[in-house]
């Protein structure tokens, strides 16, 4: 079995980060990394022949309706469980348009803005790693 590649998209506005609550149902949460019932950044799997930045823009729009006009590389991490291994590439969105909408209500129940210094404790592990790297200025460790 080979690792998969995923993207995580960080959007920060006025020191707040956009996070979505994954469905607590394992199947509806749609995550091989077991993220049901956790808060996550927008993101998902990179498709065959898709550039990483394009995947970040696509996932952001598919999940939130926001259209990123500029994404920048932020970090990279290895995310592993007993049954899955993903290399997750984090991006930060500097410019976007639109209003946040819950586009996939079966998977993500709601989107909320959280203060970067007051985050929920039940963060999706790949998102948590990306946020910590952002706060500490780390790209990979």
C-alpha positions, 0 to 999 in steps of 0.5 A: 500500500502506498501513501496518499497525498492530501491538502489542508487549507488554512484561512485566517481572518482577524486572528481567527481560523476557519474550521469545519465540524466533521460528522461524528458518523465514521462513514459520513465523515469520509476520512481514512485518518479517522477524523469523525467528530473533529474540527478540521480545516478545509481540505482533501485528497489530491486528484491524479494529475492535479497540482497541489495548489489547484487541489487546495483551491478546489477543495476550499471551494467544494467545501466552503464556496470560497474562491481562493485567488492566492494560496501559499505553501505553508507546511508538510506533514506525515499523517499515519494511522494503523490503516492509512498514511497521507502526506499532507501539504498545508496551504494558507490562503491570503486572498479569497472571495465569497461567503462561507457556506456549508457545501457538503452538509453530510460530511461537514456539519458547520463552519465556524471561525475560531480565535487562534489562541482559543481552539477547540480541543477536538482538532483533526490531527492533520489540521492540528499539526498544520496549525502548530507548524504555522504558530511555530514557524515550522515547515516540516519536522 
